[in-house]
Amino acid sequence: MWETIKRAFKLKELRKRIWVTLFLFVLFRLGTYIPVVGIDRAQIQGIVQKGGFLALLDLFSGGGYSNFSIFALSVFPYINASIILNLLQSVIPSLEALVKEGGEEGQKKMAKYTRYLTVALAALQSFSLLVMFRNFLVNNSFLLKIVIMASLVAGSYIVLWLGEIMTEKGIGNGVSLIIFAGIISRIPVSLVEVRQLLSAKSISVLSVVGEVLALLVMIVFVLYAYQSERRIPVQYAKRIVGRKVYGGQSTYIPLRLVQAGVLPIIFAVSVMSFPYTIGQFFPNSWFTKNIATPFFGTPTGLWYNMFYFALIVAFTYFYTTITYDPVKLSDDLKKYGGFVPGIRPGQSTSDYIAGVLRKIILPTSIFLGLVAVLPNLIFRRMSVTSFIFGGTSILIIIGVALETMNEIEAYLLMRQYKGFLK
C-alpha cells in the first residue's frame, strides 16, 4: 500500500487529484465548525453525547450535529434523493427511458432532478431539526427560524457540491469519501471518551481489551470479504482471418464478493433516518413514541437493528441488480466470441451468471448485516456512545479505503503500464 501511495505522488496528474481530495477534506472539516446562529449549541451537544440516533448521525457528519454547524445534514439529503429517484425509475417509465436511452444528456437531467430533490429533502430535514431543538433557540422569531433553515439547506448543498468536485477532480467517490472523512475525524474524540470511562471506572480494562480484539477480528473478516471474488471461466473461440489466428485464449469474469461496496450500508443508514426525521414534526404523537423513536431512533435497540439488518440485505440485492446486468454481459461475450465452458451462449449464459450472483449476494448481504448490527447490540451492555468502534463505521472505513486504493492503482496501471515497451 505504501509503495502504491509513493508511486502515486510521482505521477503529476494523480498527485494533483490527491491534493485536490485532501484540500476538499480540509474544507469539509472547516465547515463542520461553522456554527448556525441563534441556537444554544451546548444543550444540543449534551443531547448528542447521550447517544441514540443523533449520536450516529453526528458520527457520519463529522461532528456536525454536536457543533450544530451548517454541514450538520451532511450528504444524507442527497443520498435519500438518489434512492427515491432510483426506486421511481421502476415505477415511472419515462425516468427509466431517460436513464437507459438518454445517454449523457439523460444523465445530466437525472443529476439535475437529484439536486432539486436534495434541496427539498434538506429543507424537510432542517425543519425537523428546528422542531426538535425549538426550545434551544435564543428567541422565537420567524426570521431566525428562516435563517437557521436556510443555513442548513445551503450547507447541505455545499457538501453535495464538494462531493461532486471530489468525484470529478479527485480520487474516489465523493459522497463516500465525505462520510469516511467524518468518521475518521471522530476517532480522537472516541479515544478520549474511552479514556474518561476507564478513569471513572464505568468500564473495565478487560472489556476494552476484549472490544479491541473483537474489532481486530472483525477487520480481518471484512478485509477478506472485500478482497474475495468468484471467478467465472470464459473461453474465446479461435478465428482465422487470412493467415492469422485470433482468440482462443482463456480468461475469467471476476465477480467481487462485496459487489456493491459500502453503498448498501450508507443507503440503509439514510433510510433509517427518514422515519425518525418525520417523527420530529410530531414529538408527542403516537407515531413518534411507538414507531419513530423505538424502531428508528435507538441504534442499540433490538427493533432498530432488525430493520437495519433487513435494509442492508435488501439494498445489497437492489444495488447489485441495478449495477450488474447479466443479460448485457452475456450479449457482450457472445458478440466477441466468448462463452462459459459447458454453458450455451445467450439466455443460458445470462441465467448462469444471474444464478452465480444470487449465490454470492445472499451470504454477502447476511455477513454485512451481521457485522453492522452485532456491535450495536453489544453496546447495549456498555456505556460507549460514539459508535466509532461499531460495525457500520468499520465497514465504511475499510470499504472506502479499499475502493480509493483500487482507483489509485487503476490510474497507475493506466498511466505507467510498460508491458508493450519491454
LUMZA-206440 format. One record per residue (C-alpha): x, y, z. Coordinates in Angstrom, 2 decimals. Example, Ala and Ser with C-alpha at 12.3 -4.5 7.8 and 13.67 -1.06 7.14 Angstrom:
+---------+---------+---------+
:       u :       v :       w :
+---------+---------+---------+
:   12.30 :   -4.50 :    7.80 :
:   13.67 :   -1.06 :    7.14 :
+---------+---------+---------+
***
This chain:
+---------+---------+---------+
:       u :       v :       w :
+---------+---------+---------+
:    0.00 :    0.00 :    0.00 :
:    2.73 :    2.47 :    0.96 :
:    4.58 :    1.68 :   -2.25 :
:    1.42 :    2.44 :   -4.23 :
:    1.00 :    5.81 :   -2.48 :
:    4.67 :    6.62 :   -3.09 :
:    4.31 :    5.85 :   -6.80 :
:    1.08 :    7.86 :   -6.95 :
:    2.81 :   11.06 :   -5.77 :
:    5.42 :   10.64 :   -8.52 :
:    2.73 :   10.91 :  -11.20 :
:    1.82 :   14.57 :  -11.75 :
:   -1.84 :   14.07 :  -12.73 :
:   -2.52 :   11.64 :   -9.90 :
:   -0.65 :   13.79 :   -7.40 :
:   -2.86 :   16.74 :   -8.35 :
:   -6.00 :   14.66 :   -7.83 :
:   -4.82 :   13.53 :   -4.39 :
:   -4.06 :   17.10 :   -3.31 :
:   -7.48 :   18.24 :   -4.55 :
:   -9.14 :   15.48 :   -2.49 :
:   -7.15 :   16.42 :    0.63 :
:   -7.93 :   20.12 :    0.13 :
:  -11.66 :   19.36 :   -0.13 :
:  -11.35 :   17.26 :    3.04 :
:   -9.98 :   20.34 :    4.82 :
:  -12.85 :   22.49 :    3.52 :
:  -15.38 :   19.93 :    4.71 :
:  -13.78 :   19.77 :    8.16 :
:  -13.74 :   23.58 :    8.41 :
:  -17.43 :   23.65 :    7.51 :
:  -18.30 :   21.34 :   10.40 :
:  -17.01 :   24.05 :   12.77 :
:  -19.01 :   26.93 :   11.25 :
:  -21.98 :   27.20 :   13.64 :
:  -25.56 :   28.01 :   12.79 :
:  -26.53 :   31.25 :   14.56 :
:  -29.30 :   31.70 :   17.08 :
:  -29.27 :   28.38 :   18.93 :
:  -27.73 :   27.05 :   22.17 :
:  -25.15 :   24.51 :   20.93 :
:  -24.11 :   23.46 :   24.44 :
:  -27.51 :   21.91 :   25.14 :
:  -27.56 :   20.20 :   21.74 :
:  -24.11 :   18.77 :   22.40 :
:  -25.38 :   17.39 :   25.70 :
:  -28.25 :   15.59 :   23.92 :
:  -25.93 :   14.16 :   21.26 :
:  -23.49 :   12.87 :   23.88 :
:  -26.26 :   10.82 :   25.50 :
:  -26.20 :    8.53 :   22.47 :
:  -29.09 :    7.41 :   20.30 :
:  -29.64 :    8.07 :   16.64 :
:  -28.39 :   11.66 :   16.82 :
:  -25.01 :   10.36 :   18.00 :
:  -24.87 :    8.07 :   14.98 :
:  -25.73 :   10.92 :   12.60 :
:  -23.17 :   13.10 :   14.38 :
:  -20.54 :   10.44 :   13.68 :
:  -21.29 :   10.40 :    9.93 :
:  -21.41 :   14.20 :    9.72 :
:  -18.02 :   14.55 :   11.41 :
:  -19.41 :   16.34 :   14.48 :
:  -21.86 :   18.46 :   12.51 :
:  -24.74 :   17.79 :   14.92 :
:  -22.83 :   18.30 :   18.17 :
:  -21.48 :   21.60 :   16.80 :
:  -24.81 :   22.28 :   15.04 :
:  -22.83 :   23.52 :   12.07 :
:  -24.00 :   24.44 :    8.60 :
:  -22.83 :   20.96 :    7.49 :
:  -24.99 :   19.14 :   10.05 :
:  -27.15 :   17.46 :    7.38 :
:  -24.04 :   16.29 :    5.51 :
:  -24.78 :   14.22 :    2.35 :
:  -27.88 :   12.43 :    3.68 :
:  -30.44 :   14.56 :    1.75 :
:  -28.54 :   13.75 :   -1.46 :
:  -28.41 :   10.02 :   -0.64 :
:  -32.15 :    9.96 :    0.11 :
:  -32.84 :   11.81 :   -3.14 :
:  -30.76 :    9.30 :   -5.11 :
:  -32.58 :    6.34 :   -3.52 :
:  -36.01 :    7.84 :   -4.22 :
:  -35.20 :    8.54 :   -7.88 :
:  -33.70 :    5.06 :   -8.37 :
:  -36.87 :    3.50 :   -6.96 :
:  -39.07 :    5.75 :   -9.09 :
:  -37.33 :    4.51 :  -12.24 :
:  -39.07 :    1.14 :  -11.86 :
:  -42.43 :    2.90 :  -11.45 :
:  -42.21 :    5.78 :  -13.96 :
:  -41.31 :    4.53 :  -17.50 :
:  -40.18 :    7.99 :  -18.67 :
:  -37.50 :    8.13 :  -15.94 :
:  -36.29 :    4.65 :  -16.83 :
:  -36.12 :    5.58 :  -20.53 :
:  -34.27 :    8.79 :  -19.63 :
:  -31.55 :    6.79 :  -17.86 :
:  -31.24 :    3.91 :  -20.33 :
:  -31.74 :    5.75 :  -23.63 :
:  -30.96 :    9.38 :  -22.84 :
:  -27.19 :    8.95 :  -22.91 :
:  -25.08 :   11.75 :  -21.48 :
:  -27.93 :   14.26 :  -21.76 :
:  -30.22 :   11.93 :  -19.83 :
:  -27.62 :   11.54 :  -17.08 :
:  -27.37 :   15.34 :  -16.79 :
:  -31.14 :   15.64 :  -16.43 :
:  -31.24 :   12.95 :  -13.76 :
:  -28.43 :   14.73 :  -11.91 :
:  -30.45 :   17.96 :  -12.07 :
:  -33.57 :   16.23 :  -10.72 :
:  -31.46 :   14.73 :   -7.93 :
:  -30.18 :   18.18 :   -6.94 :
:  -33.71 :   19.63 :   -6.87 :
:  -34.95 :   16.77 :   -4.71 :
:  -31.87 :   17.14 :   -2.48 :
:  -32.78 :   20.75 :   -1.73 :
:  -36.38 :   19.75 :   -0.95 :
:  -35.31 :   16.95 :    1.40 :
:  -32.72 :   19.20 :    3.03 :
:  -35.47 :   21.75 :    3.73 :
:  -37.61 :   18.97 :    5.24 :
:  -34.79 :   17.71 :    7.46 :
:  -33.76 :   21.21 :    8.52 :
:  -37.35 :   21.93 :    9.56 :
:  -37.44 :   18.69 :   11.58 :
:  -34.24 :   19.75 :   13.38 :
:  -35.79 :   23.15 :   14.05 :
:  -38.83 :   21.45 :   15.62 :
:  -36.60 :   19.07 :   17.62 :
:  -34.43 :   21.88 :   19.04 :
:  -37.10 :   24.58 :   19.24 :
:  -36.54 :   25.00 :   22.99 :
:  -32.87 :   25.89 :   22.42 :
:  -33.47 :   28.93 :   20.20 :
:  -32.28 :   32.29 :   21.55 :
:  -35.64 :   33.77 :   20.50 :
:  -38.79 :   32.59 :   18.80 :
:  -38.76 :   34.98 :   15.85 :
:  -39.84 :   33.80 :   12.42 :
:  -36.81 :   35.43 :   10.78 :
:  -34.38 :   33.46 :   12.96 :
:  -36.08 :   30.18 :   12.00 :
:  -35.78 :   31.06 :    8.32 :
:  -32.07 :   31.89 :    8.75 :
:  -31.42 :   28.57 :   10.52 :
:  -33.23 :   26.54 :    7.84 :
:  -31.50 :   28.46 :    5.03 :
:  -28.10 :   27.86 :    6.64 :
:  -28.68 :   24.10 :    6.92 :
:  -30.04 :   23.78 :    3.37 :
:  -27.16 :   25.84 :    1.94 :
:  -24.65 :   23.77 :    3.92 :
:  -26.14 :   20.53 :    2.62 :
:  -25.89 :   21.78 :   -0.96 :
:  -22.29 :   22.90 :   -0.41 :
:  -21.44 :   19.39 :    0.85 :
:  -23.10 :   17.94 :   -2.27 :
:  -21.03 :   20.31 :   -4.42 :
:  -17.83 :   19.32 :   -2.61 :
:  -18.68 :   15.65 :   -3.20 :
:  -19.24 :   16.20 :   -6.92 :
:  -15.97 :   18.12 :   -7.27 :
:  -14.18 :   15.37 :   -5.35 :
:  -15.60 :   12.70 :   -7.68 :
:  -14.75 :   14.67 :  -10.83 :
:  -11.34 :   16.12 :   -9.99 :
:  -10.20 :   13.99 :   -7.04 :
:   -9.84 :   10.31 :   -6.24 :
:  -12.77 :    8.02 :   -5.41 :
:  -16.48 :    8.54 :   -4.83 :
:  -17.03 :   11.97 :   -3.30 :
:  -20.10 :   11.07 :   -1.20 :
:  -18.42 :    8.01 :    0.32 :
:  -15.21 :    9.97 :    0.98 :
:  -17.08 :   12.73 :    2.83 :
:  -18.70 :   10.18 :    5.16 :
:  -15.30 :    8.49 :    5.50 :
:  -13.72 :   11.83 :    6.50 :
:  -16.46 :   12.44 :    9.05 :
:  -15.93 :    9.05 :   10.73 :
:  -12.14 :    9.31 :   10.75 :
:  -12.32 :   12.76 :   12.35 :
:  -14.24 :   11.34 :   15.33 :
:  -11.61 :    8.74 :   16.25 :
:   -9.68 :   11.06 :   18.65 :
:  -12.99 :   12.04 :   20.32 :
:  -13.90 :    8.38 :   20.80 :
:  -10.50 :    7.54 :   22.28 :
:  -10.87 :   10.41 :   24.75 :
:  -14.32 :    9.11 :   25.68 :
:  -12.99 :    5.61 :   26.31 :
:  -10.20 :    7.05 :   28.45 :
:  -12.70 :    9.03 :   30.52 :
:  -14.84 :    5.92 :   31.04 :
:  -11.78 :    3.98 :   32.17 :
:  -10.80 :    6.77 :   34.59 :
:  -14.33 :    6.84 :   36.02 :
:  -14.31 :    3.02 :   36.14 :
:  -17.54 :    2.94 :   34.13 :
:  -15.98 :    0.16 :   32.06 :
:  -13.18 :   -2.26 :   32.88 :
:   -9.84 :   -2.60 :   31.14 :
:  -10.72 :   -6.21 :   30.36 :
:  -13.85 :   -5.15 :   28.44 :
:  -11.83 :   -2.63 :   26.42 :
:   -9.21 :   -5.28 :   25.57 :
:  -11.98 :   -7.66 :   24.53 :
:  -13.52 :   -4.92 :   22.38 :
:  -10.18 :   -4.25 :   20.66 :
:   -9.59 :   -7.95 :   19.97 :
:  -13.11 :   -8.33 :   18.59 :
:  -12.50 :   -5.23 :   16.46 :
:   -9.30 :   -6.70 :   15.01 :
:  -11.04 :  -10.00 :   14.20 :
:  -13.88 :   -8.09 :   12.53 :
:  -11.41 :   -6.04 :   10.46 :
:   -9.71 :   -9.23 :    9.23 :
:  -13.02 :  -10.78 :    8.17 :
:  -14.19 :   -7.56 :    6.47 :
:  -10.90 :   -7.24 :    4.56 :
:  -11.18 :  -10.88 :    3.46 :
:  -14.75 :  -10.34 :    2.26 :
:  -13.92 :   -7.15 :    0.33 :
:  -10.92 :   -8.74 :   -1.40 :
:  -12.63 :  -12.05 :   -2.25 :
:  -14.09 :  -12.74 :   -5.69 :
:  -15.85 :  -15.51 :   -7.59 :
:  -14.23 :  -16.15 :  -10.98 :
:  -16.37 :  -17.36 :  -13.87 :
:  -14.16 :  -19.03 :  -16.54 :
:  -14.50 :  -17.69 :  -20.09 :
:  -13.13 :  -19.20 :  -23.28 :
:  -12.82 :  -17.26 :  -26.54 :
:  -13.22 :  -19.16 :  -29.80 :
:  -10.44 :  -19.14 :  -32.37 :
:  -10.96 :  -17.11 :  -35.53 :
:   -8.87 :  -17.33 :  -38.65 :
:   -8.52 :  -14.09 :  -40.60 :
:   -6.28 :  -14.57 :  -43.62 :
:   -3.16 :  -16.25 :  -42.32 :
:   -3.58 :  -15.09 :  -38.72 :
:   -5.39 :  -16.81 :  -35.84 :
:   -7.23 :  -14.61 :  -33.36 :
:   -8.77 :  -15.55 :  -30.00 :
:   -8.52 :  -18.94 :  -28.39 :
:   -7.35 :  -17.60 :  -25.01 :
:   -8.88 :  -18.45 :  -21.64 :
:   -9.77 :  -15.79 :  -19.07 :
:  -12.38 :  -15.21 :  -16.39 :
:  -15.03 :  -12.76 :  -15.20 :
:  -14.22 :  -11.59 :  -11.64 :
:  -17.34 :  -11.17 :   -9.51 :
:  -16.45 :   -9.48 :   -6.23 :
:  -17.96 :  -10.99 :   -3.12 :
:  -18.93 :   -7.49 :   -1.91 :
:  -20.14 :   -6.28 :   -5.30 :
:  -21.99 :   -3.19 :   -4.02 :
:  -19.21 :   -1.92 :   -1.75 :
:  -20.26 :    0.34 :    1.13 :
:  -23.30 :    1.87 :   -0.58 :
:  -25.87 :   -0.57 :    0.91 :
:  -24.65 :    0.42 :    4.39 :
:  -24.88 :    4.14 :    3.60 :
:  -28.29 :    3.73 :    1.96 :
:  -29.62 :    1.76 :    4.95 :
:  -28.49 :    4.40 :    7.47 :
:  -30.00 :    7.12 :    5.31 :
:  -33.36 :    5.35 :    5.06 :
:  -33.40 :    4.67 :    8.81 :
:  -33.06 :    8.41 :    9.40 :
:  -36.18 :    9.26 :    7.38 :
:  -38.93 :    7.97 :    9.77 :
:  -37.02 :    9.49 :   12.69 :
:  -36.98 :   12.82 :   10.84 :
:  -40.75 :   12.65 :   10.19 :
:  -41.33 :   11.83 :   13.85 :
:  -39.74 :   15.10 :   14.93 :
:  -42.64 :   17.04 :   13.36 :
:  -44.99 :   15.39 :   15.86 :
:  -42.88 :   14.95 :   19.02 :
:  -45.79 :   13.89 :   21.27 :
:  -47.68 :   11.76 :   18.77 :
:  -48.31 :    8.01 :   18.93 :
:  -46.14 :    7.53 :   15.81 :
:  -43.11 :    9.20 :   17.39 :
:  -43.40 :    7.44 :   20.75 :
:  -44.21 :    3.94 :   19.45 :
:  -42.66 :    3.79 :   15.96 :
:  -40.11 :    6.51 :   15.14 :
:  -38.12 :    6.53 :   18.40 :
:  -38.02 :    2.81 :   19.41 :
:  -37.83 :    1.40 :   15.87 :
:  -35.70 :    4.01 :   14.07 :
:  -34.18 :    6.28 :   16.74 :
:  -32.40 :    3.82 :   19.04 :
:  -29.28 :    2.32 :   17.34 :
:  -28.67 :   -0.03 :   20.27 :
:  -32.27 :   -1.26 :   20.31 :
:  -33.35 :   -4.68 :   19.08 :
:  -36.06 :   -3.48 :   16.68 :
:  -33.78 :   -0.85 :   15.16 :
:  -31.12 :   -3.44 :   14.40 :
:  -33.65 :   -5.90 :   12.94 :
:  -34.86 :   -3.26 :   10.48 :
:  -31.27 :   -2.15 :    9.84 :
:  -30.21 :   -5.72 :    9.06 :
:  -33.18 :   -6.21 :    6.68 :
:  -32.41 :   -2.94 :    4.85 :
:  -28.75 :   -3.86 :    4.36 :
:  -29.75 :   -7.21 :    2.84 :
:  -32.38 :   -5.53 :    0.62 :
:  -30.07 :   -2.74 :   -0.59 :
:  -27.26 :   -5.21 :   -1.30 :
:  -29.61 :   -7.08 :   -3.65 :
:  -31.03 :   -3.83 :   -5.07 :
:  -27.71 :   -2.11 :   -5.81 :
:  -26.09 :   -5.23 :   -7.27 :
:  -29.11 :   -5.71 :   -9.54 :
:  -29.05 :   -2.16 :  -10.94 :
:  -25.26 :   -2.08 :  -11.44 :
:  -24.62 :   -5.59 :  -12.80 :
:  -26.66 :   -6.73 :  -15.80 :
:  -26.18 :  -10.46 :  -16.62 :
:  -28.06 :  -10.11 :  -19.93 :
:  -25.75 :   -7.34 :  -21.18 :
:  -22.69 :   -9.27 :  -20.04 :
:  -23.93 :  -12.39 :  -21.85 :
:  -24.57 :  -10.37 :  -25.04 :
:  -21.07 :   -8.84 :  -24.89 :
:  -19.48 :  -12.27 :  -24.51 :
:  -21.47 :  -13.60 :  -27.48 :
:  -20.60 :  -10.53 :  -29.55 :
:  -16.85 :  -11.05 :  -29.09 :
:  -16.90 :  -14.82 :  -29.45 :
:  -16.64 :  -15.66 :  -25.76 :
:  -18.51 :  -18.35 :  -23.87 :
:  -18.59 :  -20.00 :  -20.46 :
:  -17.38 :  -23.63 :  -20.84 :
:  -20.33 :  -26.02 :  -20.62 :
:  -22.94 :  -23.23 :  -20.91 :
:  -24.78 :  -22.29 :  -24.10 :
:  -24.28 :  -18.66 :  -25.24 :
:  -27.20 :  -16.28 :  -24.88 :
:  -30.02 :  -16.82 :  -22.40 :
:  -28.39 :  -19.82 :  -20.71 :
:  -25.23 :  -17.79 :  -20.02 :
:  -27.18 :  -14.86 :  -18.56 :
:  -29.18 :  -17.26 :  -16.36 :
:  -25.96 :  -18.90 :  -15.19 :
:  -24.33 :  -15.54 :  -14.31 :
:  -27.51 :  -14.38 :  -12.55 :
:  -27.53 :  -17.62 :  -10.53 :
:  -23.89 :  -17.13 :   -9.51 :
:  -24.67 :  -13.55 :   -8.46 :
:  -27.59 :  -14.71 :   -6.33 :
:  -25.37 :  -17.26 :   -4.59 :
:  -22.82 :  -14.53 :   -3.90 :
:  -25.25 :  -11.84 :   -2.76 :
:  -27.11 :  -13.90 :   -0.16 :
:  -24.16 :  -14.79 :    2.13 :
:  -22.51 :  -11.42 :    1.50 :
:  -25.61 :   -9.41 :    2.46 :
:  -26.07 :  -11.51 :    5.61 :
:  -22.40 :  -11.05 :    6.50 :
:  -22.56 :   -7.26 :    6.03 :
:  -25.77 :   -7.08 :    8.05 :
:  -24.32 :   -9.09 :   10.95 :
:  -21.10 :   -7.05 :   11.03 :
:  -23.18 :   -3.85 :   11.11 :
:  -25.67 :   -4.82 :   13.83 :
:  -23.79 :   -7.10 :   16.24 :
:  -21.55 :   -4.32 :   17.69 :
:  -24.67 :   -2.17 :   18.17 :
:  -26.24 :   -4.91 :   20.27 :
:  -23.00 :   -5.26 :   22.26 :
:  -23.18 :   -1.51 :   23.02 :
:  -26.41 :   -2.20 :   24.94 :
:  -24.19 :   -3.60 :   27.70 :
:  -21.58 :   -0.82 :   27.55 :
:  -21.55 :    2.95 :   28.04 :
:  -19.68 :    3.90 :   24.85 :
:  -21.98 :    6.06 :   22.71 :
:  -19.72 :    7.35 :   19.92 :
:  -20.23 :    4.28 :   17.66 :
:  -16.78 :    4.80 :   16.14 :
:  -15.98 :    1.20 :   17.08 :
:  -19.21 :   -0.11 :   15.58 :
:  -19.55 :   -2.41 :   12.60 :
:  -21.07 :    0.29 :   10.39 :
:  -18.07 :    2.57 :   10.90 :
:  -15.57 :   -0.23 :   10.27 :
:  -17.37 :   -1.34 :    7.09 :
:  -17.40 :    2.20 :    5.69 :
:  -13.78 :    2.97 :    6.62 :
:  -12.41 :   -0.26 :    5.15 :
:  -14.68 :   -0.21 :    2.10 :
:  -13.94 :    3.39 :    1.11 :
:  -10.20 :    2.97 :    1.77 :
:  -10.02 :   -0.15 :   -0.43 :
:  -12.09 :    1.40 :   -3.22 :
:   -9.90 :    4.51 :   -3.21 :
:   -6.70 :    2.44 :   -3.28 :
:   -8.10 :    0.36 :   -6.17 :
:   -8.81 :    3.55 :   -8.10 :
:   -5.27 :    4.83 :   -7.45 :
:   -3.84 :    1.52 :   -8.66 :
:   -6.03 :    1.70 :  -11.78 :
:   -4.66 :    5.19 :  -12.54 :
:   -1.10 :    3.94 :  -12.08 :
:   -1.71 :    0.96 :  -14.32 :
:   -3.27 :    3.14 :  -17.00 :
:   -0.54 :    5.79 :  -16.93 :
:    2.58 :    3.73 :  -16.23 :
:    1.92 :    0.39 :  -17.96 :
:    5.07 :   -0.62 :  -19.84 :
:    4.14 :   -4.09 :  -21.00 :
:    4.25 :   -3.25 :  -24.71 :
:    7.54 :   -1.38 :  -24.39 :
:    9.61 :   -4.21 :  -22.90 :
+---------+---------+---------+
***
